[in-house]
Amino acid sequence: MNRKTLALGIASTMLTLNVAQAATEIDFWHAFTGRLGELLNEQVETFNSSQEEYKVNATHKGNYSETLNAGIAAFRAGEQPHILQVFEVGTATMMAAEGAIKPVYEVMEEAGGDWDPDGYLSAVKGYYTTTDGQMLSLPYNSSTPVLYVNLDLLEEAGIDPGVDLSTWEKVGETLDKLKEAGISCPMTTAWQSWVHLENLSAYHDQPFATKENGFAGVDTELSFNGPVQVKHVEALGNWAQEGKFIYTGRRNEGGANFRGGECALFTESSAGYAGVKAEADFDFEIRPLPYWSEVEGAPQNTIIGGASLWVLSGHESEEYNAVAEFLKFLSSSDIQAQWHQNTGYLPITTAAAEQTREEGFYDENPGTDVAGKQMTAKEPTPNSKGLRLGSFDQIRGIIDEELEAVWSGDKSAQAALDSAVERGNQLLRRFERANQ
């Protein structure tokens, strides 16, 4: 090889390296492990390989609480990622972090291009928008509670598998029969505060807190100790004392019991579908979350759990263009439909839901459309749009503690909920003082 050829080769190699290095990189911190982590990484790899202008670096930072804390610490150190996955109870905390976030609607408007904020399901995006409908963060993994039914245990107890379980009154009748038949776990639950207080309130159009559940101001006060909530918790407490409601823990400990075939009924996230389908050695169905028939206006709509993607401030404009392109990619119909079908999380756009239906997924997997119907049957009200409360992770801990006192028979439903409201309001006042 002569010198001229060598020089041209070196120049070509350097040019290739420069082109490769020219890709704008952004960091995405998340809380997913296991199968969800694999699916997230697949999305990132698909985006990165679909174009050469941008590159997303995805990094697992622990569970939801750990990821949020890592993001806060990184921002204080001036080393924040571009995108941070934050669970829904951290929404008020992120909003209160003045100067730390760059609202998604601003990112999209500045980047320009094709983006339709009205294409997102209102019941999903409502949790993450301002009171005038501007999107603050992008819904990513959104779920809502449903009722899982072990059909084999119903048959074993001599109960018609098609029994009406649409109301809590009907559920109570079925639990009586299951108990009489010797079923050791007639019903269990996951995430008791989320399912049996937060969603119960929304589903019955009852306020969980004042000020539109915190959407209209940080000077909100808890109000989940009303007649409907007390009635429900009292019923569960009675069922617990009678051995018809088996409490297994504050998070999703009951999932193992249901998937193992021990429990007949299970209130859990719609995102539990993949695990139930993979592990359950019995016939099961997904039904809507029951409601109390005597409550006027019920059922309204349930609210979401899961997490959204927040964009953090302090980065260059070209990097925000990369963020915008990645968020558009995640919102695209093909990606959202695949995510919905693989995980049981809700599709965040109308187009993805329609695509899933047209592909026949709901026909082939009965019940997987229950969550979407349950959330979109009615337009959300101020009581059913979601919750935006400061220090809510800690408030949930208080609620769990008080509910456990009811299940054990140590407190009445009214006394426990009154105490939870009083203790939780103390945390809200601290949050308000810190964010005035």
C-alpha positions as CSV (number, residue, x, y, z in Angstrom):
1,M,0.0,0.0,0.0
2,N,1.5,3.4,-1.0
3,R,1.3,6.5,1.2
4,K,-1.5,8.1,-0.8
5,T,-3.7,5.0,-0.4
6,L,-2.8,4.7,3.3
7,A,-3.7,8.4,3.8
8,L,-7.0,8.0,2.0
9,G,-7.8,4.9,4.1
10,I,-7.0,6.7,7.3
11,A,-9.1,9.7,6.2
12,S,-12.0,7.4,5.4
13,T,-11.8,5.7,8.7
14,M,-11.6,9.0,10.6
15,L,-14.6,10.2,8.6
16,T,-16.6,7.1,9.6
17,L,-15.6,7.5,13.2
18,N,-16.6,11.2,13.1
19,V,-20.0,10.3,11.6
20,A,-20.6,7.7,14.3
21,Q,-19.5,10.0,17.0
22,A,-21.9,12.7,15.7
23,A,-25.0,10.9,17.0
24,T,-26.6,13.0,19.8
25,E,-26.8,10.8,22.9
26,I,-29.4,11.0,25.7
27,D,-29.6,9.1,29.0
28,F,-32.8,7.3,30.1
29,W,-32.9,6.0,33.7
30,H,-35.6,3.5,34.6
31,A,-36.8,1.0,37.3
32,F,-37.5,-2.1,35.2
33,T,-35.9,-5.5,35.7
34,G,-36.7,-9.0,34.4
35,R,-39.0,-9.3,31.4
36,L,-40.1,-5.7,31.5
37,G,-36.4,-4.6,31.5
38,E,-35.8,-6.8,28.5
39,L,-38.8,-5.4,26.6
40,L,-37.7,-1.8,27.4
41,N,-34.2,-2.6,26.1
42,E,-35.7,-4.0,23.0
43,Q,-37.6,-0.7,22.4
44,V,-34.4,1.3,22.9
45,E,-32.4,-0.9,20.6
46,T,-35.1,-0.7,17.9
47,F,-35.1,3.1,18.1
48,N,-31.3,3.3,18.0
49,S,-31.1,1.0,15.0
50,S,-33.9,2.8,13.2
51,Q,-31.8,6.0,12.6
52,E,-28.3,7.3,13.0
53,E,-28.9,10.8,14.3
54,Y,-29.7,9.9,17.9
55,K,-28.8,7.3,20.5
56,V,-30.6,6.5,23.8
57,N,-28.6,5.0,26.6
58,A,-30.9,3.1,29.0
59,T,-29.8,2.4,32.6
60,H,-31.6,0.6,35.4
61,K,-31.4,2.6,38.7
62,G,-33.2,0.3,41.1
63,N,-36.9,0.1,42.1
64,Y,-39.2,3.1,41.6
65,S,-38.3,4.8,44.8
66,E,-34.6,4.3,44.2
67,T,-34.8,5.6,40.7
68,L,-36.6,8.7,41.7
69,N,-34.1,9.4,44.5
70,A,-31.2,8.7,42.0
71,G,-32.7,11.3,39.7
72,I,-33.0,13.9,42.4
73,A,-29.5,13.3,43.6
74,A,-28.1,13.5,40.1
75,F,-29.9,16.8,39.4
76,R,-28.4,18.3,42.5
77,A,-25.0,17.2,41.4
78,G,-25.6,18.6,37.8
79,E,-25.4,15.1,36.4
80,Q,-29.1,14.4,35.6
81,P,-30.3,12.1,32.8
82,H,-32.5,13.4,30.1
83,I,-35.4,11.1,30.8
84,L,-36.4,9.7,34.2
85,Q,-39.0,7.1,34.8
86,V,-41.1,8.1,37.9
87,F,-44.0,6.1,39.4
88,E,-47.4,7.8,39.6
89,V,-47.2,8.7,43.3
90,G,-44.1,10.7,42.5
91,T,-46.0,13.1,40.2
92,A,-46.6,15.8,42.7
93,T,-42.9,15.6,43.8
94,M,-41.7,16.1,40.3
95,M,-44.1,19.0,39.7
96,A,-42.8,20.7,42.8
97,A,-39.2,20.4,41.7
98,E,-39.1,23.9,40.4
99,G,-36.6,24.2,37.6
100,A,-35.8,20.5,37.5
101,I,-38.2,19.4,34.8
102,K,-38.9,20.4,31.3
103,P,-42.6,19.6,30.5
104,V,-43.2,17.2,27.7
105,Y,-45.5,19.6,25.9
106,E,-42.7,22.2,25.8
107,V,-40.2,19.6,24.5
108,M,-42.6,18.6,21.7
109,E,-43.5,22.1,20.7
110,E,-39.9,23.3,20.5
111,A,-38.9,20.2,18.5
112,G,-41.7,20.7,16.1
113,G,-42.9,18.0,13.7
114,D,-45.9,15.7,14.0
115,W,-47.2,15.2,17.5
116,D,-50.8,15.0,18.5
117,P,-51.5,15.4,22.2
118,D,-55.1,14.6,21.6
119,G,-54.2,11.1,20.4
120,Y,-53.5,9.9,23.9
121,L,-56.3,8.3,25.9
122,S,-57.7,11.0,28.2
123,A,-58.1,8.6,31.2
124,V,-54.3,7.8,30.9
125,K,-52.8,11.2,30.1
126,G,-55.1,13.0,32.6
127,Y,-52.9,11.9,35.4
128,Y,-49.9,13.7,34.0
129,T,-51.4,16.9,32.7
130,T,-52.0,20.4,34.1
131,T,-55.5,21.5,34.9
132,D,-55.8,23.0,31.4
133,G,-54.7,19.8,29.8
134,Q,-51.0,20.4,29.0
135,M,-48.9,17.2,29.2
136,L,-46.2,17.3,31.8
137,S,-44.8,13.8,31.4
138,L,-45.3,11.0,29.0
139,P,-47.4,8.0,30.2
140,Y,-45.3,5.0,29.6
141,N,-46.4,2.0,31.7
142,S,-49.9,2.6,32.8
143,S,-52.2,0.0,34.4
144,T,-55.5,-0.1,36.3
145,P,-56.9,-2.7,38.7
146,V,-59.2,-5.5,37.5
147,L,-60.6,-8.7,38.9
148,Y,-58.9,-12.0,38.1
149,V,-61.1,-15.1,38.6
150,N,-60.0,-18.7,39.0
151,L,-62.7,-20.6,37.1
152,D,-61.5,-24.0,38.3
153,L,-62.0,-23.1,42.0
154,L,-65.5,-21.7,41.2
155,E,-66.4,-25.1,39.7
156,E,-64.9,-26.9,42.6
157,A,-67.1,-25.0,44.9
158,G,-70.2,-25.7,42.8
159,I,-70.5,-22.2,41.5
160,D,-71.3,-21.4,37.9
161,P,-68.1,-20.0,36.3
162,G,-70.2,-17.4,34.6
163,V,-71.5,-16.1,38.0
164,D,-72.2,-12.3,38.1
165,L,-69.3,-10.6,39.9
166,S,-69.9,-7.1,38.6
167,T,-70.8,-5.7,42.1
168,W,-69.4,-6.0,45.5
169,E,-72.8,-7.3,46.7
170,K,-72.5,-10.2,44.2
171,V,-68.9,-10.8,45.2
172,G,-70.0,-11.1,48.8
173,E,-72.5,-13.7,47.9
174,T,-69.9,-15.7,46.0
175,L,-67.4,-15.4,48.8
176,D,-70.0,-17.0,51.2
177,K,-70.3,-20.0,48.8
178,L,-66.6,-20.3,48.4
179,K,-66.0,-20.3,52.1
180,E,-68.8,-22.9,52.7
181,A,-67.3,-25.1,50.1
182,G,-64.0,-25.1,51.9
183,I,-61.9,-22.9,49.6
184,S,-59.1,-21.7,51.8
185,C,-58.5,-18.4,50.0
186,P,-61.8,-17.1,48.5
187,M,-60.3,-13.7,47.8
188,T,-57.0,-11.8,48.1
189,T,-55.6,-8.5,46.7
190,A,-52.5,-6.7,45.6
191,W,-51.7,-3.1,46.4
192,Q,-54.5,-2.6,48.8
193,S,-54.4,1.2,49.0
194,W,-54.3,1.6,45.2
195,V,-57.1,-0.8,44.6
196,H,-59.4,-0.5,47.6
197,L,-59.1,3.2,48.4
198,E,-57.6,5.2,45.5
199,N,-59.4,3.4,42.7
200,L,-62.5,2.6,44.8
201,S,-62.9,6.4,45.3
202,A,-62.5,7.2,41.6
203,Y,-64.7,4.3,40.5
204,H,-67.5,5.6,42.7
205,D,-66.8,9.3,41.8
206,Q,-65.9,10.1,45.4
207,P,-63.2,12.5,46.4
208,F,-60.0,11.0,47.8
209,A,-58.8,14.5,48.6
210,T,-60.0,18.1,48.2
211,K,-58.8,20.4,45.4
212,E,-59.6,17.8,42.8
213,N,-57.5,15.3,44.5
214,G,-54.6,17.7,44.6
215,F,-54.7,18.7,40.9
216,A,-55.9,22.2,41.8
217,G,-53.4,23.0,44.5
218,V,-51.0,21.8,47.2
219,D,-53.3,23.1,49.9
220,T,-55.3,19.9,49.5
221,E,-56.7,17.7,52.4
222,L,-57.4,14.0,52.4
223,S,-61.1,13.0,52.4
224,F,-61.1,9.2,51.8
225,N,-62.9,8.6,55.1
226,G,-66.3,9.2,53.6
227,P,-69.3,6.9,53.8
228,V,-68.5,5.0,50.6
229,Q,-64.9,4.3,51.5
230,V,-65.9,3.3,55.1
231,K,-68.6,0.9,53.8
232,H,-66.1,-0.8,51.5
233,V,-63.3,-1.1,54.1
234,E,-65.8,-2.3,56.7
235,A,-67.0,-5.0,54.3
236,L,-63.4,-6.2,53.6
237,G,-62.7,-6.1,57.3
238,N,-65.7,-8.4,58.0
239,W,-64.6,-10.7,55.2
240,A,-61.1,-10.8,56.7
241,Q,-62.5,-11.8,60.1
242,E,-64.6,-14.5,58.5
243,G,-61.7,-16.0,56.5
244,K,-63.2,-14.9,53.1
245,F,-60.6,-12.2,52.4
246,I,-57.0,-13.3,52.9
247,Y,-54.5,-10.5,53.4
248,T,-51.0,-11.4,52.2
249,G,-49.1,-8.1,52.2
250,R,-48.9,-4.5,51.1
251,R,-47.4,-5.0,47.6
252,N,-48.1,-7.9,45.3
253,E,-47.5,-10.8,47.6
254,G,-51.0,-12.2,46.8
255,G,-50.0,-12.7,43.1
256,A,-48.1,-15.8,44.0
257,N,-51.1,-17.2,45.9
258,F,-53.4,-16.6,43.0
259,R,-51.1,-17.8,40.3
260,G,-50.4,-20.9,42.4
261,G,-54.1,-21.8,42.3
262,E,-54.9,-21.1,46.0
263,C,-57.3,-18.1,45.6
264,A,-60.5,-17.8,43.7
265,L,-60.7,-14.1,43.3
266,F,-57.8,-11.6,43.0
267,T,-57.9,-7.8,42.6
268,E,-54.7,-6.8,40.9
269,S,-53.2,-4.6,38.2
270,S,-54.1,-5.3,34.6
271,A,-50.4,-5.6,34.0
272,G,-50.5,-8.8,36.1
273,Y,-51.9,-10.5,33.0
274,A,-48.6,-11.7,31.6
275,G,-47.6,-13.4,34.8
276,V,-51.0,-15.0,35.3
277,K,-51.1,-16.3,31.8
278,A,-47.5,-17.7,32.0
279,E,-47.8,-19.4,35.4
280,A,-51.5,-20.2,36.1
281,D,-52.2,-23.9,35.7
282,F,-56.0,-23.3,35.7
283,D,-58.6,-21.6,33.6
284,F,-59.0,-17.9,34.5
285,E,-60.9,-14.9,33.4
286,I,-60.4,-11.1,33.7
287,R,-63.4,-9.2,34.9
288,P,-64.0,-5.5,35.6
289,L,-63.3,-4.3,39.1
290,P,-66.6,-4.7,41.1
291,Y,-68.5,-1.6,42.4
292,W,-71.2,-0.9,45.0
293,S,-74.5,-0.8,43.1
294,E,-76.2,1.5,45.6
295,V,-73.7,4.3,44.9
296,E,-75.2,6.8,42.4
297,G,-73.1,7.2,39.3
298,A,-71.0,4.1,39.8
299,P,-69.2,2.7,38.0
300,Q,-67.3,5.8,36.9
301,N,-63.7,5.0,35.8
302,T,-60.7,3.6,37.5
303,I,-57.4,5.4,37.6
304,I,-53.9,4.4,36.6
305,G,-50.9,3.1,38.3
306,G,-47.4,2.5,36.8
307,A,-45.1,5.3,35.8
308,S,-44.4,8.1,33.3
309,L,-41.4,9.5,31.7
310,W,-40.2,13.0,32.9
311,V,-37.8,15.1,30.9
312,L,-35.2,16.9,33.1
313,S,-33.9,20.4,32.5
314,G,-30.3,21.5,32.0
315,H,-29.5,20.0,28.6
316,E,-28.8,21.3,25.1
317,S,-31.6,21.9,22.5
318,E,-30.3,19.2,20.2
319,E,-30.5,16.7,23.0
320,Y,-34.1,17.7,23.6
321,N,-34.8,17.1,19.9
322,A,-33.5,13.6,20.5
323,V,-35.8,13.2,23.5
324,A,-38.8,14.4,21.4
325,E,-38.0,11.8,18.7
326,F,-37.7,9.0,21.2
327,L,-40.9,9.9,23.0
328,K,-42.7,10.0,19.6
329,F,-41.2,6.6,18.8
330,L,-42.5,5.2,22.1
331,S,-46.0,6.7,21.3
332,S,-46.2,5.2,17.8
333,S,-49.0,2.7,17.2
334,D,-46.8,-0.3,16.4
335,I,-44.6,0.2,19.5
336,Q,-47.5,0.9,21.8
337,A,-49.6,-2.0,20.5
338,Q,-46.7,-4.4,21.0
339,W,-46.0,-3.1,24.5
340,H,-49.7,-3.4,25.5
341,Q,-50.0,-6.9,24.2
342,N,-46.7,-8.1,25.7
343,T,-47.1,-6.6,29.2
344,G,-50.8,-6.0,30.0
345,Y,-50.1,-2.3,30.4
346,L,-52.6,0.0,28.8
347,P,-52.0,1.3,25.3
348,I,-51.5,5.0,25.8
349,T,-53.0,6.1,22.5
350,T,-56.3,5.5,20.8
351,A,-54.5,4.4,17.6
352,A,-52.6,1.6,19.5
353,A,-55.8,0.3,21.1
354,E,-57.6,0.3,17.7
355,Q,-54.6,-1.5,16.1
356,T,-54.6,-4.2,18.8
357,R,-58.3,-4.8,18.3
358,E,-58.0,-4.9,14.5
359,E,-55.1,-7.5,14.9
360,G,-57.5,-9.8,16.7
361,F,-55.5,-9.8,20.0
362,Y,-58.6,-9.2,22.2
363,D,-60.5,-12.0,20.5
364,E,-57.6,-14.4,20.9
365,N,-57.0,-13.2,24.5
366,P,-60.4,-12.6,26.1
367,G,-60.5,-10.1,29.0
368,T,-57.4,-8.2,27.9
369,D,-59.6,-5.3,26.8
370,V,-61.4,-5.0,30.1
371,A,-58.9,-2.4,31.6
372,G,-59.2,-0.1,28.6
373,K,-63.0,-0.3,28.5
374,Q,-63.1,0.3,32.3
375,M,-61.0,3.5,32.0
376,T,-62.6,5.0,28.9
377,A,-66.3,4.2,29.3
378,K,-66.9,7.6,30.9
379,E,-65.0,10.9,30.7
380,P,-63.0,11.4,33.9
381,T,-64.4,13.7,36.6
382,P,-62.4,15.8,39.1
383,N,-62.7,12.8,41.4
384,S,-61.7,10.2,38.9
385,K,-58.8,11.9,37.0
386,G,-56.2,10.7,39.4
387,L,-54.3,11.8,42.4
388,R,-51.6,14.5,42.7
389,L,-50.6,14.5,46.4
390,G,-47.2,15.4,47.9
391,S,-45.4,12.8,50.0
392,F,-47.9,10.2,48.7
393,D,-45.5,7.3,49.0
394,Q,-45.3,7.9,52.7
395,I,-49.1,8.5,52.9
396,R,-49.6,5.1,51.3
397,G,-47.5,3.6,54.1
398,I,-49.8,5.1,56.7
399,I,-52.9,3.8,54.8
400,D,-51.4,0.3,54.7
401,E,-50.7,0.4,58.4
402,E,-54.3,1.5,59.2
403,L,-55.9,-1.0,56.9
404,E,-53.9,-3.8,58.5
405,A,-55.5,-2.8,61.8
406,V,-58.9,-3.3,60.3
407,W,-58.0,-6.7,58.8
408,S,-56.7,-7.9,62.1
409,G,-59.8,-6.6,63.9
410,D,-58.0,-4.1,66.0
411,K,-59.7,-1.0,64.6
412,S,-63.1,-0.2,63.0
413,A,-63.1,1.0,59.4
414,Q,-64.1,4.5,60.4
415,A,-61.5,4.8,63.1
416,A,-58.7,3.5,60.8
417,L,-59.6,5.8,57.9
418,D,-60.1,8.8,60.2
419,S,-56.6,8.2,61.6
420,A,-55.1,7.7,58.2
421,V,-56.6,11.0,57.0
422,E,-55.3,12.9,60.1
423,R,-51.8,11.5,59.9
424,G,-51.6,11.9,56.1
425,N,-52.8,15.5,56.3
426,Q,-49.8,16.3,58.6
427,L,-47.5,15.2,55.7
428,L,-49.4,17.2,53.2
429,R,-49.0,20.4,55.3
430,R,-45.3,19.8,55.5
431,F,-45.2,19.4,51.7
432,E,-47.2,22.5,51.3
433,R,-44.9,24.6,53.5
434,A,-41.9,23.3,51.6
435,N,-43.4,24.2,48.2
436,Q,-45.0,27.6,48.8
